[in-house]
């Protein structure tokens, strides 16, 4: 079935601009040395203006986007009910917490974007297909931007000594492109790695792999393995190219280990020693008391794993929503023909086990765009069959 393309439409142009802003907005971090004084010794805290401005700019453009399409009743009512219930519960819990303790914008970050982007659920099928193809169509320029900007940051450090946000003189230095966010940069690089593998852009895959290596992010390294496995298996069927890829990778790894064993061993031990404290924080639950109804008993707790924080802070219904996320993740993994935005959803949900992804911009925005686009169809088979990756 032929799909009517809408790239020349006002809708499509607006959507492209929104994605461009999502990808470049946080460049101000590296350029102006804005981040967090507690974790970045050479940086200052990001001004409130920069934090608020993204809501103003994107909120306006997304509103323009909403008014540029005709709303359709083509959505999954069950998914719609779950999404609305999720948003309602988080808002209610935050109001209860505010009555006794304090207001935390980080807890509402996901819901703000969920609400702003909510009308995307009512897009026509053809428009949803166009949105789904964004990273397929713009893979090369986005990949070049990620690789080149990270190369600039690395070059600037080794030639001129300019430390990135998570760089410490004479110690651990982590690179996260102009976003200055190694974990987030590693996550997005992994997403592009999957597309490069699927499109057989081997040089781009290699350069993105180098970018991931320089993040010194264990979560990025783990996600890298997940990406290779997702690419290698379509549903439960093994790809022939994947077998050759594994053989080449195994031989290359043996070669590196044979010639650089001591250097690799020393590097791994040094990195583990420097990051051991951070690793312990990811799943640490010591001192966190679980309440079936925690409101008024204690303020929000924070854990590097979003699922752990959500479990403690939003009981008792957090258990129900976490089960929904798990079922969604399994459904997406087992689906034979995945779209690229479905791959994004899988990686995002896995990464959330290690990091508070729902409060990290711009990845939370892209998550809800992907979610509303791919999981709210009535004719789901139509969409799936229209967007097979090669």
C-alpha positions as CSV (number, residue, x, y, z in Angstrom):
1,X,0.0,0.0,0.0
2,X,1.5,3.3,-1.1
3,X,1.7,6.0,1.6
4,X,1.1,9.6,0.7
5,X,4.2,11.5,1.7
6,X,3.9,14.9,3.5
7,X,7.5,16.1,3.6
8,X,6.6,19.3,1.7
9,X,3.8,20.1,4.1
10,X,3.9,22.7,6.8
11,X,3.4,19.9,9.3
12,X,6.5,18.0,8.2
13,X,8.7,21.1,8.1
14,X,7.6,22.1,11.6
15,X,8.3,18.6,12.9
16,X,11.8,18.7,11.4
17,X,12.5,22.0,13.1
18,X,11.3,20.6,16.4
19,X,13.8,17.7,16.1
20,X,16.6,20.0,15.1
21,X,16.0,22.0,18.3
22,X,15.9,18.8,20.4
23,X,19.3,17.8,19.1
24,X,21.1,21.2,19.4
25,X,19.4,22.9,22.4
26,X,21.7,21.4,25.0
27,X,24.8,22.5,23.1
28,X,24.9,25.6,25.4
29,X,26.2,23.3,28.1
30,X,29.7,22.9,26.5
31,X,29.8,26.3,24.9
32,X,29.0,28.3,28.0
33,X,30.2,25.8,30.6
34,X,26.7,25.2,32.1
35,X,26.0,22.1,34.0
36,X,26.1,21.3,37.7
37,X,28.7,22.8,40.1
38,X,28.5,19.6,42.3
39,X,29.7,17.3,39.5
40,X,31.5,19.7,37.2
41,X,34.5,21.4,38.9
42,X,35.1,23.9,36.1
43,X,31.4,24.6,35.3
44,X,28.6,26.7,36.8
45,X,25.0,25.7,37.4
46,X,22.7,26.0,34.4
47,X,20.8,29.3,34.6
48,X,17.0,29.0,35.2
49,X,16.4,30.9,32.0
50,X,18.0,28.1,29.9
51,X,16.0,25.5,31.8
52,X,12.7,27.2,31.2
53,X,13.4,28.4,27.7
54,X,13.2,24.9,26.2
55,X,9.6,24.6,27.4
56,X,8.7,28.0,25.9
57,X,10.3,27.3,22.5
58,X,9.3,23.7,22.1
59,X,5.9,24.3,23.6
60,X,5.1,26.9,21.0
61,X,6.4,24.9,18.1
62,X,4.6,21.7,19.3
63,X,1.4,23.8,19.6
64,X,1.9,25.0,16.0
65,X,2.4,21.4,15.0
66,X,-0.9,20.3,16.7
67,X,-2.9,23.0,14.8
68,X,-1.4,22.0,11.4
69,X,-3.1,18.6,11.2
70,X,-6.7,17.3,11.3
71,X,-7.4,15.2,14.4
72,X,-8.4,11.6,13.8
73,X,-9.9,9.0,16.0
74,X,-7.2,6.4,15.2
75,X,-5.8,5.4,18.5
76,X,-5.7,2.4,20.9
77,X,-8.2,3.1,23.7
78,X,-6.4,0.8,26.2
79,X,-3.1,2.6,25.6
80,X,-4.9,6.0,25.9
81,X,-6.4,5.0,29.2
82,X,-3.1,3.8,30.6
83,X,-1.2,7.0,29.5
84,X,-3.9,9.2,31.1
85,X,-3.9,7.2,34.3
86,X,-0.1,7.4,34.5
87,X,-0.1,11.2,34.1
88,X,-3.0,11.6,36.5
89,X,-1.3,9.5,39.2
90,X,2.1,11.3,39.0
91,X,0.4,14.7,39.2
92,X,-1.7,13.7,42.2
93,X,1.3,12.2,44.1
94,X,3.3,15.4,43.4
95,X,0.6,17.5,44.8
96,X,0.4,15.4,47.9
97,X,4.2,15.6,48.3
98,X,4.1,19.4,47.9
99,X,1.5,19.7,50.6
100,X,3.9,18.2,53.2
101,X,7.4,18.6,51.8
102,X,8.6,20.3,48.6
103,X,8.0,20.8,44.9
104,X,10.4,18.9,42.6
105,X,10.3,19.8,38.9
106,X,12.4,16.7,38.0
107,X,9.5,14.5,39.1
108,X,7.2,16.4,36.7
109,X,9.6,16.6,33.8
110,X,8.1,13.5,32.0
111,X,4.5,14.6,32.6
112,X,5.1,18.1,31.2
113,X,6.2,16.6,27.9
114,X,3.6,13.8,28.0
115,X,0.9,16.5,28.2
116,X,2.4,18.9,25.7
117,X,2.8,16.1,23.1
118,X,-0.5,14.3,24.0
119,X,-2.4,15.5,20.8
120,X,0.0,13.5,18.7
121,X,-2.1,10.5,19.6
122,X,-4.8,11.8,17.3
123,X,-2.6,12.2,14.3
124,X,-3.7,10.5,11.0
125,X,-2.0,7.2,10.2
126,X,-0.1,8.7,7.3
127,X,1.3,11.5,9.5
128,X,2.3,9.0,12.1
129,X,4.2,7.0,9.5
130,X,6.0,10.1,8.4
131,X,7.1,10.9,12.0
132,X,8.2,7.3,12.4
133,X,10.5,7.7,9.4
134,X,12.4,10.7,10.6
135,X,15.6,9.0,11.7
136,X,15.5,6.8,8.7
137,X,15.4,9.8,6.4
138,X,17.8,12.0,8.4
139,X,20.2,9.3,9.8
140,X,23.3,10.5,8.0
141,X,23.2,14.3,8.9
142,X,22.3,13.4,12.5
143,X,25.1,10.9,12.7
144,X,27.6,13.3,11.2
145,X,26.6,16.0,13.7
146,X,27.0,13.6,16.6
147,X,30.4,12.3,15.5
148,X,31.9,15.6,14.4
149,X,30.8,17.6,17.5
150,X,32.2,14.9,19.8
151,X,35.5,14.9,17.8
152,X,35.7,18.7,18.4
153,X,35.3,18.2,22.2
154,X,37.9,15.4,22.3
155,X,40.3,17.4,20.1
156,X,39.8,20.5,22.3
157,X,40.8,18.5,25.4
158,X,43.8,16.7,24.1
159,X,45.2,19.8,22.2
160,X,44.2,22.7,24.4
161,X,43.3,21.0,27.7
162,X,39.6,22.2,27.7
163,X,37.9,19.9,30.2
164,X,34.4,18.7,29.5
165,X,31.7,18.8,32.3
166,X,32.7,15.4,33.7
167,X,36.4,15.9,33.3
168,X,38.8,16.1,36.2
169,X,42.4,17.3,35.8
170,X,44.8,14.4,36.1
171,X,42.0,11.9,36.6
172,X,38.9,10.6,34.8
173,X,37.7,12.5,31.7
174,X,34.4,11.5,30.1
175,X,33.2,12.9,26.8
176,X,29.5,13.5,25.9
177,X,29.7,15.7,22.8
178,X,28.4,19.3,22.9
179,X,25.6,17.9,25.1
180,X,28.3,17.4,27.8
181,X,26.3,14.4,29.0
182,X,28.3,11.1,28.6
183,X,25.4,8.9,29.6
184,X,22.8,10.6,27.4
185,X,25.3,10.9,24.6
186,X,26.2,7.3,24.8
187,X,22.5,6.3,24.8
188,X,21.8,8.3,21.6
189,X,25.0,7.1,20.0
190,X,23.8,3.5,20.6
191,X,20.5,4.3,19.0
192,X,22.3,5.6,15.9
193,X,24.6,2.5,16.1
194,X,21.6,0.3,15.5
195,X,20.5,2.2,12.5
196,X,24.0,2.2,11.1
197,X,24.2,-1.6,11.5
198,X,20.8,-2.0,9.9
199,X,21.8,0.2,7.0
200,X,25.2,-1.5,6.8
201,X,27.0,1.9,7.2
202,X,30.1,0.2,8.8
203,X,32.3,3.2,8.9
204,X,29.7,5.3,10.7
205,X,29.1,2.4,13.1
206,X,32.8,2.3,13.9
207,X,33.0,6.0,14.5
208,X,29.9,5.9,16.7
209,X,31.5,3.0,18.6
210,X,34.5,5.2,19.3
211,X,32.2,7.9,20.6
212,X,30.6,5.4,23.0
213,X,34.1,4.2,24.2
214,X,35.0,7.8,25.1
215,X,31.9,8.3,27.2
216,X,33.4,5.9,29.9
217,X,29.8,5.0,30.7
218,X,29.1,1.4,31.8
219,X,25.4,1.9,30.9
220,X,26.4,2.9,27.4
221,X,28.7,-0.1,27.1
222,X,26.0,-2.4,28.2
223,X,23.5,-0.8,25.9
224,X,26.0,-1.3,23.1
225,X,25.8,-5.1,23.6
226,X,22.0,-4.8,23.6
227,X,22.0,-2.9,20.3
228,X,24.1,-5.6,18.6
229,X,21.8,-8.4,19.9
230,X,18.7,-6.4,18.8
231,X,20.2,-6.0,15.4
232,X,21.3,-9.6,15.2
233,X,17.9,-11.0,16.0
234,X,14.7,-10.1,14.2
235,X,12.2,-11.4,16.8
236,X,13.8,-14.8,17.5
237,X,15.4,-15.3,14.0
238,X,19.1,-14.9,13.7
239,X,20.5,-12.7,10.9
240,X,23.2,-14.2,8.7
241,X,25.1,-10.9,8.7
242,X,25.1,-11.0,12.5
243,X,27.1,-14.3,12.5
244,X,29.8,-12.8,10.3
245,X,29.9,-9.7,12.4
246,X,30.4,-11.7,15.6
247,X,33.2,-13.7,14.0
248,X,35.0,-10.5,12.9
249,X,34.5,-8.9,16.2
250,X,35.7,-12.0,18.1
251,X,38.9,-12.1,16.0
252,X,39.5,-8.4,16.4
253,X,39.0,-8.7,20.2
254,X,41.5,-11.5,20.4
255,X,44.0,-9.5,18.5
256,X,43.7,-6.5,20.8
257,X,43.8,-8.6,23.9
258,X,46.9,-10.5,22.7
259,X,48.9,-7.3,22.0
260,X,47.5,-4.9,24.6
261,X,46.4,-7.1,27.5
262,X,48.2,-5.2,30.3
263,X,47.1,-1.9,29.0
264,X,43.5,-3.0,28.7
265,X,43.6,-4.6,32.2
266,X,45.1,-1.5,33.8
267,X,42.5,0.7,32.0
268,X,39.6,-1.4,33.2
269,X,40.8,-1.5,36.8
270,X,41.5,2.2,36.9
271,X,38.0,3.1,35.5
272,X,36.3,0.7,37.9
273,X,38.1,2.2,40.9
274,X,37.2,5.7,39.8
275,X,33.5,4.8,39.2
276,X,32.9,2.3,41.9
277,X,31.0,4.8,44.0
278,X,28.7,5.7,41.1
279,X,28.1,2.1,40.4
280,X,27.0,1.4,44.0
281,X,24.5,4.3,43.8
282,X,22.6,2.8,40.8
283,X,20.8,0.1,42.7
284,X,21.4,1.0,46.4
285,X,18.2,0.8,48.4
286,X,19.8,0.9,51.9
287,X,18.0,3.3,54.2
288,X,15.0,3.6,51.9
289,X,11.8,2.6,53.7
290,X,9.0,1.3,51.5
291,X,5.5,2.5,52.4
292,X,2.4,1.2,50.7
293,X,1.1,4.7,50.9
294,X,4.3,6.8,51.3
295,X,2.7,10.3,51.0
296,X,3.0,12.5,54.1
297,X,5.4,9.8,55.6
298,X,8.6,10.9,53.8
299,X,9.7,13.1,50.9
300,X,10.6,11.8,47.5
301,X,13.7,9.6,47.3
302,X,16.2,9.6,44.5
303,X,17.9,6.6,42.9
304,X,20.0,6.5,39.7
305,X,17.6,3.8,38.5
306,X,14.3,5.5,37.5
307,X,12.4,2.3,38.2
308,X,13.6,2.1,41.8
309,X,12.7,5.7,42.4
310,X,9.3,5.3,40.8
311,X,8.6,2.1,42.8
312,X,9.2,3.8,46.1
313,X,7.7,7.2,45.3
314,X,4.5,6.3,43.6
315,X,3.3,3.2,45.5
316,X,0.9,1.4,45.4
317,X,0.1,1.9,41.7
318,X,3.7,2.1,40.8
319,X,3.7,-1.7,40.8
320,X,1.0,-1.7,38.1
321,X,2.7,0.8,35.9
322,X,6.1,-0.9,36.2
323,X,4.4,-4.1,35.1
324,X,3.0,-2.3,32.1
325,X,6.5,-1.0,31.2
326,X,7.8,-4.5,31.4
327,X,5.1,-6.0,29.2
328,X,5.6,-3.2,26.7
329,X,9.4,-3.9,26.6
330,X,8.9,-7.6,26.1
331,X,6.3,-7.0,23.4
332,X,8.7,-4.7,21.5
333,X,11.7,-7.0,21.9
334,X,9.8,-10.0,20.6
335,X,8.2,-8.2,17.7
336,X,9.8,-9.4,14.5
337,X,9.7,-6.2,12.4
338,X,10.5,-3.2,14.5
339,X,10.6,0.4,13.4
340,X,13.5,2.6,14.4
341,X,11.3,4.5,16.9
342,X,10.4,1.1,18.5
343,X,14.1,0.4,18.8
344,X,14.4,3.8,20.5
345,X,11.6,2.8,23.0
346,X,13.4,-0.4,23.8
347,X,16.7,1.3,24.5
348,X,15.0,4.0,26.5
349,X,13.2,1.5,28.7
350,X,16.3,-0.5,29.3
351,X,18.4,2.6,30.0
352,X,15.8,3.7,32.6
353,X,16.9,0.7,34.8
354,X,20.2,2.5,35.3
355,X,19.4,6.2,34.9
356,X,16.5,8.6,35.5
357,X,15.8,8.9,31.7
358,X,12.3,10.4,32.1
359,X,13.9,13.5,33.5
360,X,16.7,13.8,31.0
361,X,16.1,16.2,28.1
362,X,15.8,15.8,25.1
363,X,15.5,12.0,25.3
364,X,12.3,12.1,27.3
365,X,10.7,14.3,24.6
366,X,11.7,11.9,21.9
367,X,10.4,9.0,24.0
368,X,6.9,10.4,24.1
369,X,6.9,11.3,20.4
370,X,7.9,7.7,19.7
371,X,5.4,6.3,22.1
372,X,2.4,8.3,20.9
373,X,3.4,7.6,17.3
374,X,4.0,3.8,17.4
375,X,1.8,2.5,20.2
376,X,-1.6,4.2,19.7
377,X,-2.8,2.8,16.4
378,X,-6.0,0.9,15.9
379,X,-4.6,-0.9,12.8
380,X,-1.2,-1.8,14.4
381,X,-0.4,-4.4,11.7
382,X,-0.8,-1.8,9.0
383,X,1.9,0.3,10.7
384,X,4.2,-2.5,11.5
385,X,4.1,-3.9,7.9
386,X,4.7,-0.4,6.5
387,X,7.9,0.2,8.4
388,X,10.0,-2.9,8.3
389,X,13.7,-2.2,8.5
390,X,16.0,-4.0,6.1
